[in-house]
Amino acid sequence: MQSVNALVDEYRTRCLWFLRADYYPQTPGDACRILEYIERHGDVAAFRKAATLKKWLLQNSSAPSAA
């Protein structure tokens, strides 16, 4: 989640301007939604960074449910 928060800070003014200035995602579901916003509203570099984090987040969040 630290990586997600760092990406939120990096793209807050360009991609997440519609969120509160102090907002950080608290759950994996919130983090995925924020990463989708960054993918949608950012440039190519933002899209790649968010997609990589989202893939990692989804992979780790679904691991316990597979057991």
VMD Tcl script that builds the backbone (N, CA, C; Angstrom):
set m [mol new atoms 201]
animate dup $m
set s [atomselect $m all]
$s set {name element resname resid chain x y z} {
  {N N MET 1 A 0.814 -1.188 0.000}
  {CA C MET 1 A 0.000 0.000 0.000}
  {C C MET 1 A 0.865 1.263 0.000}
  {N N GLN 2 A 2.087 1.158 0.487}
  {CA C GLN 2 A 2.971 2.329 0.456}
  {C C GLN 2 A 3.249 2.759 -0.980}
  {N N SER 3 A 3.405 1.800 -1.867}
  {CA C SER 3 A 3.642 2.112 -3.276}
  {C C SER 3 A 2.418 2.772 -3.900}
  {N N VAL 4 A 1.232 2.307 -3.528}
  {CA C VAL 4 A 0.000 2.911 -4.027}
  {C C VAL 4 A -0.096 4.349 -3.525}
  {N N ASN 5 A 0.174 4.562 -2.240}
  {CA C ASN 5 A 0.118 5.909 -1.675}
  {C C ASN 5 A 1.129 6.839 -2.336}
  {N N ALA 6 A 2.312 6.321 -2.641}
  {CA C ALA 6 A 3.322 7.139 -3.327}
  {C C ALA 6 A 2.833 7.528 -4.722}
  {N N LEU 7 A 2.179 6.600 -5.414}
  {CA C LEU 7 A 1.648 6.898 -6.745}
  {C C LEU 7 A 0.497 7.903 -6.650}
  {N N VAL 8 A -0.314 7.779 -5.623}
  {CA C VAL 8 A -1.380 8.757 -5.389}
  {C C VAL 8 A -0.775 10.148 -5.216}
  {N N ASP 9 A 0.275 10.250 -4.415}
  {CA C ASP 9 A 0.940 11.543 -4.228}
  {C C ASP 9 A 1.501 12.082 -5.537}
  {N N GLU 10 A 2.101 11.197 -6.328}
  {CA C GLU 10 A 2.723 11.610 -7.577}
  {C C GLU 10 A 1.694 12.136 -8.582}
  {N N TYR 11 A 0.533 11.522 -8.639}
  {CA C TYR 11 A -0.459 11.871 -9.657}
  {C C TYR 11 A -1.709 12.558 -9.100}
  {N N ARG 12 A -1.660 12.982 -7.860}
  {CA C ARG 12 A -2.831 13.589 -7.228}
  {C C ARG 12 A -3.340 14.805 -7.994}
  {N N THR 13 A -2.486 15.724 -8.367}
  {CA C THR 13 A -2.947 16.955 -9.022}
  {C C THR 13 A -3.338 16.724 -10.479}
  {N N ARG 14 A -2.726 15.759 -11.141}
  {CA C ARG 14 A -3.024 15.523 -12.554}
  {C C ARG 14 A -4.189 14.572 -12.784}
  {N N CYS 15 A -4.319 13.561 -11.938}
  {CA C CYS 15 A -5.310 12.510 -12.193}
  {C C CYS 15 A -6.390 12.399 -11.123}
  {N N LEU 16 A -6.108 12.858 -9.942}
  {CA C LEU 16 A -7.030 12.646 -8.819}
  {C C LEU 16 A -7.485 13.969 -8.213}
  {N N TRP 17 A -7.538 14.994 -9.007}
  {CA C TRP 17 A -7.895 16.336 -8.543}
  {C C TRP 17 A -9.289 16.388 -7.928}
  {N N PHE 18 A -10.143 15.440 -8.236}
  {CA C PHE 18 A -11.522 15.431 -7.756}
  {C C PHE 18 A -11.666 14.778 -6.378}
  {N N LEU 19 A -10.567 14.245 -5.832}
  {CA C LEU 19 A -10.595 13.639 -4.503}
  {C C LEU 19 A -10.107 14.641 -3.459}
  {N N ARG 20 A -10.440 14.372 -2.195}
  {CA C ARG 20 A -9.939 15.212 -1.108}
  {C C ARG 20 A -8.413 15.238 -1.147}
  {N N ALA 21 A -7.838 16.337 -0.735}
  {CA C ALA 21 A -6.383 16.493 -0.763}
  {C C ALA 21 A -5.669 15.528 0.185}
  {N N ASP 22 A -6.357 15.049 1.199}
  {CA C ASP 22 A -5.733 14.147 2.170}
  {C C ASP 22 A -6.173 12.697 2.000}
  {N N TYR 23 A -6.804 12.374 0.866}
  {CA C TYR 23 A -7.330 11.020 0.662}
  {C C TYR 23 A -6.237 10.032 0.283}
  {N N TYR 24 A -6.262 8.882 0.963}
  {CA C TYR 24 A -5.443 7.728 0.606}
  {C C TYR 24 A -6.334 6.492 0.718}
  {N N PRO 25 A -6.209 5.552 -0.187}
  {CA C PRO 25 A -7.039 4.346 -0.122}
  {C C PRO 25 A -6.709 3.535 1.126}
  {N N GLN 26 A -7.759 2.964 1.725}
  {CA C GLN 26 A -7.587 2.189 2.959}
  {C C GLN 26 A -7.709 0.687 2.747}
  {N N THR 27 A -8.378 0.281 1.690}
  {CA C THR 27 A -8.595 -1.146 1.439}
  {C C THR 27 A -8.054 -1.488 0.051}
  {N N PRO 28 A -7.817 -2.755 -0.214}
  {CA C PRO 28 A -7.386 -3.145 -1.555}
  {C C PRO 28 A -8.400 -2.741 -2.641}
  {N N GLY 29 A -9.682 -2.805 -2.320}
  {CA C GLY 29 A -10.704 -2.395 -3.278}
  {C C GLY 29 A -10.618 -0.913 -3.600}
  {N N ASP 30 A -10.406 -0.094 -2.564}
  {CA C ASP 30 A -10.225 1.346 -2.777}
  {C C ASP 30 A -8.973 1.608 -3.608}
  {N N ALA 31 A -7.914 0.877 -3.304}
  {CA C ALA 31 A -6.658 1.059 -4.032}
  {C C ALA 31 A -6.837 0.721 -5.512}
  {N N CYS 32 A -7.550 -0.354 -5.812}
  {CA C CYS 32 A -7.796 -0.714 -7.216}
  {C C CYS 32 A -8.592 0.379 -7.926}
  {N N ARG 33 A -9.587 0.927 -7.243}
  {CA C ARG 33 A -10.385 2.000 -7.844}
  {C C ARG 33 A -9.522 3.226 -8.137}
  {N N ILE 34 A -8.656 3.597 -7.211}
  {CA C ILE 34 A -7.772 4.746 -7.396}
  {C C ILE 34 A -6.786 4.485 -8.530}
  {N N LEU 35 A -6.258 3.274 -8.599}
  {CA C LEU 35 A -5.334 2.936 -9.678}
  {C C LEU 35 A -6.032 2.991 -11.035}
  {N N GLU 36 A -7.293 2.603 -11.083}
  {CA C GLU 36 A -8.059 2.717 -12.326}
  {C C GLU 36 A -8.248 4.180 -12.722}
  {N N TYR 37 A -8.470 5.054 -11.737}
  {CA C TYR 37 A -8.563 6.489 -12.030}
  {C C TYR 37 A -7.259 7.003 -12.637}
  {N N ILE 38 A -6.147 6.568 -12.064}
  {CA C ILE 38 A -4.847 7.005 -12.573}
  {C C ILE 38 A -4.633 6.474 -13.988}
  {N N GLU 39 A -5.001 5.222 -14.225}
  {CA C GLU 39 A -4.893 4.668 -15.582}
  {C C GLU 39 A -5.740 5.469 -16.568}
  {N N ARG 40 A -6.935 5.827 -16.166}
  {CA C ARG 40 A -7.882 6.499 -17.055}
  {C C ARG 40 A -7.506 7.952 -17.329}
  {N N HIS 41 A -7.027 8.649 -16.309}
  {CA C HIS 41 A -6.808 10.089 -16.431}
  {C C HIS 41 A -5.345 10.491 -16.602}
  {N N GLY 42 A -4.446 9.524 -16.540}
  {CA C GLY 42 A -3.025 9.849 -16.618}
  {C C GLY 42 A -2.436 9.653 -17.996}
  {N N ASP 43 A -1.148 9.883 -18.079}
  {CA C ASP 43 A -0.421 9.671 -19.330}
  {C C ASP 43 A 0.022 8.209 -19.415}
  {N N VAL 44 A 0.816 7.901 -20.406}
  {CA C VAL 44 A 1.250 6.510 -20.612}
  {C C VAL 44 A 2.064 6.002 -19.426}
  {N N ALA 45 A 2.952 6.844 -18.898}
  {CA C ALA 45 A 3.763 6.424 -17.749}
  {C C ALA 45 A 2.882 6.136 -16.543}
  {N N ALA 46 A 1.889 6.979 -16.308}
  {CA C ALA 46 A 0.959 6.768 -15.197}
  {C C ALA 46 A 0.197 5.464 -15.392}
  {N N PHE 47 A -0.263 5.227 -16.614}
  {CA C PHE 47 A -0.997 4.001 -16.921}
  {C C PHE 47 A -0.151 2.775 -16.608}
  {N N ARG 48 A 1.085 2.795 -17.022}
  {CA C ARG 48 A 1.966 1.632 -16.805}
  {C C ARG 48 A 2.232 1.391 -15.325}
  {N N LYS 49 A 2.518 2.473 -14.590}
  {CA C LYS 49 A 2.785 2.328 -13.153}
  {C C LYS 49 A 1.557 1.803 -12.424}
  {N N ALA 50 A 0.398 2.379 -12.731}
  {CA C ALA 50 A -0.837 1.961 -12.061}
  {C C ALA 50 A -1.194 0.531 -12.428}
  {N N ALA 51 A -1.035 0.162 -13.690}
  {CA C ALA 51 A -1.356 -1.196 -14.123}
  {C C ALA 51 A -0.465 -2.218 -13.423}
  {N N THR 52 A 0.807 -1.898 -13.274}
  {CA C THR 52 A 1.734 -2.801 -12.592}
  {C C THR 52 A 1.332 -2.990 -11.132}
  {N N LEU 53 A 1.023 -1.886 -10.455}
  {CA C LEU 53 A 0.608 -1.982 -9.053}
  {C C LEU 53 A -0.727 -2.710 -8.909}
  {N N LYS 54 A -1.647 -2.452 -9.821}
  {CA C LYS 54 A -2.952 -3.103 -9.746}
  {C C LYS 54 A -2.809 -4.610 -9.948}
  {N N LYS 55 A -1.958 -5.009 -10.874}
  {CA C LYS 55 A -1.724 -6.437 -11.110}
  {C C LYS 55 A -1.158 -7.096 -9.855}
  {N N TRP 56 A -0.190 -6.436 -9.234}
  {CA C TRP 56 A 0.405 -6.954 -8.009}
  {C C TRP 56 A -0.628 -7.015 -6.888}
  {N N LEU 57 A -1.416 -5.962 -6.754}
  {CA C LEU 57 A -2.415 -5.893 -5.696}
  {C C LEU 57 A -3.476 -6.976 -5.862}
  {N N LEU 58 A -3.955 -7.157 -7.075}
  {CA C LEU 58 A -4.972 -8.178 -7.328}
  {C C LEU 58 A -4.420 -9.586 -7.120}
  {N N GLN 59 A -3.182 -9.795 -7.506}
  {CA C GLN 59 A -2.558 -11.104 -7.338}
  {C C GLN 59 A -2.439 -11.450 -5.851}
  {N N ASN 60 A -2.024 -10.468 -5.050}
  {CA C ASN 60 A -1.842 -10.712 -3.617}
  {C C ASN 60 A -3.180 -10.764 -2.879}
  {N N SER 61 A -4.149 -9.999 -3.313}
  {CA C SER 61 A -5.418 -9.978 -2.594}
  {C C SER 61 A -6.251 -11.222 -2.861}
  {N N SER 62 A -6.042 -11.876 -3.988}
  {CA C SER 62 A -6.827 -13.070 -4.288}
  {C C SER 62 A -6.137 -14.352 -3.819}
  {N N ALA 63 A -4.906 -14.276 -3.391}
  {CA C ALA 63 A -4.183 -15.465 -2.967}
  {C C ALA 63 A -4.852 -16.180 -1.790}
  {N N PRO 64 A -5.240 -15.486 -0.710}
  {CA C PRO 64 A -5.857 -16.198 0.414}
  {C C PRO 64 A -7.211 -16.823 0.035}
  {N N SER 65 A -7.937 -16.195 -0.860}
  {CA C SER 65 A -9.243 -16.732 -1.201}
  {C C SER 65 A -9.150 -17.994 -2.045}
  {N N ALA 66 A -7.985 -18.244 -2.628}
  {CA C ALA 66 A -7.811 -19.447 -3.450}
  {C C ALA 66 A -7.622 -20.690 -2.576}
  {N N ALA 67 A -7.225 -20.476 -1.341}
  {CA C ALA 67 A -6.990 -21.601 -0.431}
  {C C ALA 67 A -8.240 -22.117 0.127}
}
mol reanalyze $m
mol bondsrecalc $m
mol representation Tube
mol addrep $m
